[in-house]
Amino acid sequence: MTISTVGTDGDDRAIEFLVAPRSGDGGEGAECGEEAHFAIHREHDQGWEAARLTIDPLSGSVPIAAVEWAMEFAREYL
């Protein structure tokens, strides 16, 4: 899977991510599925430990590994 940031709210309280499937050579390790769009957001006076996850209802499923990576990204860089 490939994870990319779509954007932030400018106040570092929300960050959006796009998860895309990645296929391997010759079909090995290929992941099936559609792109998924989700956001992690927190209240102004709260840390990322109290963050909430919002998944776009039109998205495909979001792998838990993508959410875990996104949380670590938010803690480290925002």
N, C-alpha and C positions, 0 to 999 in steps of 0.2 A: 504494500500500500504506500501511497505517497500522500504526505500531509503538507498542506501549505496554509499560511495565514492569509486571510482575505482582508482583514482590517481591524482597527480598534476604534473605540468611541472617542478617542482624543483625550480622555481623562484617565486612561489606563484602568478602567473598571470593567471593560468588556473586550473580548477578542473573539473574532470569528475565524473558523477553520473550514477548509475544504479537504475531504478525504477522497482520494481517487484510487481505484483498483490498479494494480500493476501486474502485468503478465510476464511470465518467465520465458526463457528461450525454449522453443519447441513445445510450449504448453506446460512444461514442468514448473511447478510452483505458481501456476496461474491462479489468481484470485478472481472469483466471479463477483459480479455485483455492479451497482451503479454508484455514482458519486454521492457523497453525503455531505451535507452542510450543517454545521452546528456552531454554537457560541457558548462561551463560558463567561459568566458575569458575576459580579459581587457588589454588595452594598458599599457605599462610600467609606464608611468607618469600619469595614470588616476586611479580614485577610482572605487570601485565596483558599484557605481551608474551609471557609463558609460559602464558597462559590456555588453557583447553580449552573446546571447544564440545560441548554435549550436546543432542541433538534428541530430543524425545518421539517414540517409535516410532509413535504413533497420529496424529501430526501430518501435515499436508500438507508439501510441499517448502518449504524456507526459502530465499528469494532471497538471493544473496550480498550484495546491497546492504543488506539488513536486518542481516546479521552485521557488515558493515563499520561501519554506523551504531551498532550496539550496542557494538562495541569502542571507538569514539570516545567514546560516552556513558560507558562504564565508566572510561576513562582520565581523562576530564574531571571527572566528578562523584563518583567513589568513591575 
